[in-house]
């Protein structure tokens, strides 16, 4: 990352946060804390509205508005590839939102601004993508789900789940959830769900996606990758990662 881009990234990371430490910024930017200290000193010297206090961290003054964003060619290509993957594998609402965002970028840049990325995602027409929208809505609203499920051995069961997050593994989605039948964290393949319905079962206390990660058998490389994603201030309920 160019230094100018890193300085802009620091301002964006500080925006909307009360306090951010140099150690947090170093982790997010994948640089050393010493580099962050130098960058912060340069930002302050240049007149950027950044404040800092030892032991407290850094913060932006109220009312700061960052300048318009600019994207590199590689970043624009990554956005296009991401939109193609969402169109192939995400629920219809998310796929439509990605396509709309990409259309806005094309409209601003014009035909010469974004070269087509030579990476494509084939759609799996038999995959039950329509289920993802209902699951995502339940995650956002903290509503439990009643599902009919068939495991790898073909054994059928009815479960009530508190859904926590959806994970994409390259060829399938899995749902991380608290299972009220087993009273434990479990993950379920979306394509093995036979029926899904929201219900009014009370949301269990003291459950979280972070706690699921500590309990679930997802493999150490994937666990580390997910923990890194969850430490980013822009992470949301959707997480996608590859197994190293």
N, C-alpha and C positions, 0 to 999 in steps of 0.2 A: 504494500500500500504506500502510495506517495505521501510525503509528510503533510502536504497541504490537504490531502484527502483525510488524513488522520486527525488533523486539527478540526476540520469540519465535523468529523464523526464524533469527536469529543463534545462539541457543542450540542450535537443532536442527542447524544447520550445523557447529557446533563439536563436537557430541557424536560420539564415536567417532573423532575425528581427533587426531593428535598435536600438530600445529602448523598454524595457519591465519593467513595474513597479512591485514592490512587491505586490501591490494590485491586479494587473492582474494575476500574478502567483498564488496568494492565491486563487483567484476565480477559476482558471482552475484546480488547484490541490485539491481544497476543504479542505484547511487548513487555519490557521490564518496567517496574515502578519508577526507576531512575529516568527512563524515557518519558514517562507520564509527567514527572516533576518538571522536566525541561520544557515539555510542550505547554504545560499550564503556565509556567513563568513567561513563555513567549506570548501566549494568548493574553495574559494580563498586561504585559508590556505594550502590546499592540492596541490596547484599549477595549478588548472584548469584555463584556459585562460579567466577568467571572469573579467569584469570591471564594476564598479558602481559609480554613482555620485548622491548625494542627490538632489532630485527634478527632476532628469533626468531618473533614472531607471538603468537597467543592460543591458549589451550587451557582446557578445563574440568577442574575437579578430579575425581578418580576418584569414582565412586558417584553422580554427579548423575543424577537422574531428572526429566525435564521434566513439567510438569503436563499433564493431559488436553488433547488437541487440540480445537479448535473450528473449524468451517468456516463461511464466509460462504455466503449463498444462491447467489452466483455460482460459488463453488468447488464446491458440491454439484451445481449444474447441469452444471458442466464434467465432474465425475466421471461423471454419468449419461450425458452425450453420449459421453464416452470409452468407457464400457462398451458403449454401443450400437455404436460403430464397431468395437470389438474383436469383438463378437458377429457383426458382418457380415463382417469381413475377416481376423480373426486365426485361428490354429489353434484347434481345439476346446478343448484344455486351457486355453489362455489366455483364450478367451471364457468358459468356465465359471468360471474364477477371478474374472474381472471381474464376472460376474453374481452370484457368491457374495458378493463384497465389497460390491456395491451393495445386495444383500438385507440384509446386516448393518447398513448405514447406515439403510435404511428401517426395520428392526426397532427400532433405537435411537430414531430420531426420531419414528416414528409417521406416520400418514397426513398429518398437518398439517405435518410438518417439511420435506418436500421436494416442491416444486411441480414437476410434470413439465416438463422442458425441451422447447421447441417445435422441436428440432433432431433429425433422424433420419438413419439410414444404411441404405440399401437393400442387401440381400445380393445378391451376384453368384453365382447358383447354379451357374454353370459354372466358377467359379474353383477351382483345385486347392488349397484351404486345408489339406487333410490333409498336404500336403508340408511345410508350415511347421513342424509339430511335430518331425519328424525332423531338419530342418535346425537348428532351435533346440537340440535335444539335442546335435547334433554340435558346435555352437559352444561350448556349456557344457563338454563333455568333451574338446574339442580333438581330435576325430576327423575324419579326412579323409573326403570323400564322392566316390564314383564316380557320375557322372551321364551320361545320354544326353541330348544337347542339340541343339536345332534353332534356328538363328539366324534373323534377320529375313528373310534371303533363302531360307530353307528348307534350308540346308546342315546336314547332320547331322554330329555329332562326338561322341566319347567323351572325357570330361575327368575328371581327378582333381583335386579342389579341397580347399584348406584353408579352411573357411568362417570368416568374420570378423564379419559383421553382416548383419542384414536391414533393408531400408529400404522404407518405404511411400510411394508417390508419388501417392496419391489414387485411383488405379484399378488399381494393380498393385504387387507386391512385387519387389524385386531383391535378389540376394545378392551381397555384397562378398566376394571370395575371392582367395587366391593360387592361380593356375592352374599346376599342375606340368607341364602340356604346354607352355605358353608361357613358363614361368619368369618370370611377371610378375603384377601385380595386374590383375584383371578383375572386371566385374560381369555377372551373368546374371539374366535374367528368370525368375522361378519358374514362370510359366505356360508357358514354352518348354522346361522340363525334362520329358523323356519318362519317365525312370526315375531313381531316387535310391537309393543304398545306401551305408551306412557301410563302410569297410574299414580295414585295419591299416597303411596307408601311413604312414611316420613323418612327424610334424608338422615342417614346415620351420623352420629357425632364423631368428630376427631378422625375423619378419613381424608386422604389427600392423594394427589398424583405423586407427590414426592415420597410419601410412605409406601405407595404401591411399588415404586422403583426400588426401594430397599428390600422389599419382600419378594418381588417377582424374579423368576428364573429367565432372564433375558440375555444372559451372557455378559461378561465383564466389558468387552469393547463397546457393545451397544449401550450398556449402562453408563459408561463414561461419556459417550457421545451425547446421550440424552441429558445427563446432568449438566453438560456444557450448554446445551440448548436452553434448558430451563433457567440457567443463570443469566441468560440474555434478557434485557429489559423488554424486548419486543416479542418474547415467546407467547404463544396462545395455546388453545386446546389442541389444535392440530400439530402434530410433530411427525416429521418424516426423516428417517435416517437410514443409512445402509449399514449392514453388518460388516465390520472391518475384517 
